[in-house]
Amino acid sequence: MLHPQWDIFFQVVESGSFSRAAAARSCSAVAVMNQVNALEERLGVTLLTRSTRGVRLTAAGEALYAEARRLARAGAEAVERAKMATGAPAVRIGTSFLRPCRPLLERLDTLPASVRGRFQISIVPFSDSPGDFARLQQRLGEEVDCFVSPCDSAAWREAFSLFPLGSSRCCVALPARHRLAAKVLLTWADLEGETLLLVARGISPTLDRLRADIARDHPGVRVLDAPGYYDMEVFNKCGQAGYLMECPEIWKGVHPSLVTVPVAWDYALPFGIVSAKKPSPAFRQFLEALGAVL
């Protein structure tokens, strides 16, 4: 219900740069910049400060971002109420830069049109920033019914319902200028002397196993823990500091300054649909319909 320029503005803010927002929208950075410029001209205020390292909100941008986000949520809820009035169950699928809904939409496409037509599907954008993502998890089932993510977390298995869509092998993302960036396949010998970033200990049993294997068999690889789950700041940090980072293959190309290279090891992360333990009746029907193709 907001002008489409606001969606572009949200994506620029949440990804941290025009180029990353453009990559997420499959368009040029110039096109994204032009839309934000037009929004600023229409409002008569400067929303962002630009630099070679990305963008950040001005004081006016901070105020408008928070309020526009609130209005966007209110608008989405109003649309959902209208759809529910038609009698078709409404399903709200969350999507973000690091947790895109495309794998789920591709599965939906395999359903017969008569089944897909039973549901009103809404795509709800959200932010990967630690605070916003934590709030989304706490309110899962209220603002969105589900999102798609790597889901290897023991805590998530306790807190949410998880429906697998597949698995994604663990690769390494590294700066495009790095000495290993041109390699087709990395080996343990390549990783010797490098710093490898992993999500914080205790989040992923698979990556905890990788961490233990490194400590036992590859002490020349320095492991650095991320503060929690990955967000775009973690990708930015790796690009700036020259670190390597574990990266599921489904995130290949998520950051324009990093390249993703497979490694000769045997680690993979499951990914799938994350939803509330007690979903709405509409979402329960949706999952039952998906059961034919999952």
C-alpha angles and dihedrals in degrees: 000000000000123000110276089242088073092059089053091048091051091051093049091050094046096045094042100230144046092243095055092046089050092051090053091051095042093237137104125286088234091058091051092047091050091054093050091046089052091050091051091048092049092050096040094229136098109243101178140035112218127213138157088263095056136270137305134188122263118221089265090047092053091054095045095043093057094045095043090050089053091049091048091055091047090049092049090051091050091052090049091053090051092050092048088055088064090063096242113122112252118227119190115203116193120219135183141163094273097028105044119179094222096105090056093045089052089055090048089056089063091062120093113264089242090061096043089051091062091073136060104220119203124185112214118192119218137178125255092211110125096246096045093044091050090052091049090054092049091052099037107148093031107067096014132012097215148342133204118243146140099280112191094128118123089204090055091052088057097043104037144029112255124200113188121230097175142292133277124210117239112250133172123253116204139166115284089236093054119118090242097047095098095053119111094208129014125218132200088257089059090054095053111118093013130116113238120198118214132178112267118290114271098029099091125027089201093055091042086057090050089050092051092047090052092050091050103038109016110038090159089073112083113216119210120190121225112227091250133310118001120268131168091274088064090053090047091051092053091049092050099041097040094239127150118233134195107248130178111239090240087069093057109139094013092128121044094214095052134070123206119223127182120237131217094246136100108246127121134167124221116232131190149119117327115200140157119285088239106037125189117269089251093054091045088056089048092054091047089054090049090051089082091066104028 
